[in-house]
Amino acid sequence: MKLYYEWGAKQLRKHNEELCGDSLGFSRRSDCVTLALSDGLGSGVKANILATLTTRIAMHLLENELPLTEVVETLGKTLPVCQVRKLAYSTFAIAQFFSDGRARLVEFDSPPAIVLRERKLLPLPWAERAIGGKTIRESVVELQVGDWVVFVSDGVLNAGIGGVYPLGWGWEQTTRYIENHAHPGLTAQELADKLAETVAELYADHPGDDVSIVVIKVRHKLVATVLAGPPKDRVVDEKVFDEFIKRPGLHAVCGGTTAKMVARHLGTPLDVDLTTMRPDVPPIARMARIDLVTEGILTLTRALELLRSGAQKDTVRFQTDGASALVRLLLSVDHVHLIVGLATNPAHQNPNLPHQLGIKLSIVREIGEELTKRGTEVTIESV
């Protein structure tokens, strides 16, 4: 089964600086996740410009499918060296994570990536080579579900310097901290936030260096399928319902008529929960093998409004109405497959009902657009 790479990131600016002198780049394709982290020499505006230039060059070349070796060679030849301090103007770490589990890490003057397996440091086979007068470290590793990959800038290792840790927190201490806190129940962002919070405390909330943290959590992809409306052609009803049920992950049905048809297909009762009714949202229902059953167009419209208003999983966490439950489900997965049935609902032809009742497909597409903006993969199927 293909692997999915959940990611989270956190940055802290050096005290009294307006810009972070580190830069992050991240992109996701169907088969590959690409990451670039650069630490500009010094801090402030100049460091930010140098670091941003580095990550943008790297990401641009990688997104245009230039081999990683050529990208590294380009960066090695392009990045200047400070003649006074004899240091590169920016360091970098580049990584590509493939859906088959293979990962390739390339680093230049940056702290080594921390890879955990079963919450213990996984030693990596590093190879060194010189490119453009710079020593590049490279490693290829086969990742598994449950692994964590953490990239940090020097600002993390320098935390506590001259105080709690006279020589700074260091790579080993950072690694031990991550080993102790990389709980399977945490998201990648939660671990990044937790590490950043500890680093800030070590700096007494006055970071003496720019801090960048990137966390990759390796897991299976979480998927959900939403069926909104019965098929236009009644001949294919059973086929569509059967394929819907067989799809992996979570299942949601939006629409009273559709829910009754799916219940008949499954041979299971459909129970309406009137306690979930709200003035603007009809109640949800319960059905075996289906994770969420809601009314159709009104609930979809309200869910779209919630997404547009910036709703997050936490903001609808304790709401029991159908629209909030639908948003909660949609935001809890990585890929949403929306199946839109094009059968005409006679109720929607009533001129006394809002015009929006006749534009279900449009609303579903707009929900898809809102989810895409948040980084969720979305596919839409009309039947």
C-alpha positions, -999 to +999 in steps of 0.1 A: +000+000+000+012+035-008+025+056+020+014+091+029+036+118+043+019+142+067+039+173+074+041+201+100+064+231+103+072+258+128+096+288+127+108+313+153+125+345+144+157+356+161+149+381+189+145+417+175+145+406+139+115+412+116+121+383+093+133+347+099+166+340+083+155+305+074+133+295+045+111+264+039+097+250+007+072+222+004+053+206-025+032+175-030+026+155-062+006+123-065+037+101-060+062+124-043+066+150-015+095+174-019+110+195+009+137+222+010+150+239+041+177+266+040+195+286+067+208+319+055+241+332+069+235+355+098+200+367+105+174+393+094+166+405+059+198+395+042+197+359+056+161+356+046+168+367+011+197+342+007+177+313+023+146+321+002+167+322-030+181+288-021+148+271-015+131+287-045+159+275-068+157+240-054+119+238-055+117+253-090+142+228-104+126+198-086+091+208-096+103+208-132+115+173-127+152+180-128+170+150-112+180+157-076+217+152-085+215+181-110+196+203-085+224+198-059+251+205-085+233+237-095+230+248-059+266+239-052+279+260-081+254+288-075+257+295-038+285+319-030+309+317-001+316+345+023+353+354+017+357+368+052+342+339+072+348+312+046+312+300+050+285+294+025+259+322+024+232+296+030+230+259+039+203+235+027+186+202+033+166+187+004+144+156+007+121+137-016+097+112-002+081+087-026+048+069-021+066+035-022+085+044+010+118+054-006+132+087+006+163+106-005+179+131+017+207+156+007+223+180+031+249+207+029+262+221+062+228+216+079+221+195+110+216+158+101+180+147+096+165+128+126+147+096+116+128+076+142+115+041+139+095+028+169+105+061+186+142+052+184+168+069+163+173+051+130+210+054+119+212+064+082+238+054+057+254+087+047+276+091+016+297+122+010+308+138-022+322+171-034+302+193-057+315+228-067+340+227-038+313+219-013+309+187+006+274+172+002+260+144+024+234+121+008+213+092+021+186+069+007+163+052+032+133+029+030+106+043+053+078+025+070+044+034+085+050+049+119+084+064+111+091+101+118+116+124+099+125+157+115+146+185+100+159+213+122+180+244+116+210+254+138+187+275+159+173+244+175+207+230+184+219+263+198+189+266+222+199+272+258+234+282+249+252+300+277+223+291+301+206+258+307+230+242+282+263+261+281+272+247+247+236+246+234+210+219+233+228+200+206+218+173+182+218+144+206+196+162+232+173+173+204+171+137+192+163+123+227+136+149+232+119+139+199+122+102+208+104+109+241+077+130+225+070+114+191+038+098+203+018+080+175-013+099+185+003+133+177+001+149+143+032+162+125+022+198+133+016+190+170+051+176+173+066+205+155+047+229+178+057+210+209+094+211+199+093+248+190+076+255+224+105+238+242+131+256+221+115+289+229+116+281+266+153+272+264+159+306+248+137+322+276+114+334+248+142+355+233+156+333+205+193+339+199+190+324+164+164+317+138+146+284+144+131+261+118+115+228+124+099+204+098+083+172+108+072+144+085+050+116+099+048+085+077+014+068+077-013+054+054-035+079+036-068+087+053-097+088+028-134+096+028-162+091+002-193+113+002-224+103-017-247+132-024-278+122-043-289+091-062-277+084-097-295+099-127-301+065-142-320+042-118-306+012-136-271+018-121-284+025-085-273-008-071-239-007-089-231+028-076-242+020-040-221-012-040-190+006-053-196+034-028-197+009+001-166-009-011-144+022-012-119+023+016-120+047+046-149+068+059-183+069+042-209+097+043-243+100+027-259+134+022-296+134+013-327+119+028-338+100-004-302+088-010-299+076+026-332+055+024-319+039-009-285+031+007-303+016+037-324-006+015-293-017-004-276-026+029-307-041+044-302-020+075-325+004+094-322+042+092-327+060+125-331+098+126-316+116+156-338+146+162-316+159+190-291+170+163-317+193+145-309+230+143-329+259+130-308+260+098-297+224+096-319+192+095-310+163+118-285+136+111-294+099+110-277+067+120-271+037+097-248+007+101-216+007+080-220+044+072-200+069+093-223+099+087-258+104+073-271+139+068-298+158+049-287+170+014-286+205+000-292+225+031-265+207+050-241+209+021-247+246+018-241+252+055-210+231+054-197+252+025-204+283+046-185+269+075-155+261+053-155+295+038-156+311+072-124+293+081-138+264+102-112+240+116-116+205+131-112+221+166-138+248+160-165+222+151-152+196+174-181+196+199-209+207+175-235+179+169-254+193+139-251+177+105-231+205+088-205+206+115-202+168+115-197+168+078-170+195+080-153+175+108-153+144+086-140+163+056-111+179+075-100+147+092-088+130+060-062+135+033-083+126+003-121+132-003-139+115-031-173+133-038-199+113-057-227+136-069-259+119-080-277+138-108-312+124-102-338+152-100-353+157-066-389+168-071-387+188-038-361+211-054-385+222-081-407+240-056-404+277-064-409+285-027-375+269-018-342+288-021-327+289-056-296+272-042-315+239-038-312+234-076-274+238-078-261+208-058-233+200-082-221+236-080-221+235-042-202+203-041-176+217-065-172+247-043-167+225-012-140+207-032-123+240-040-123+250-003-108+216+007-082+219-020-071+253-007-064+235+026-042+209+010-068+181+008-068+159-023-103+161-039-119+141-067-154+146-079-175+120-098-210+126-113-233+097-117 
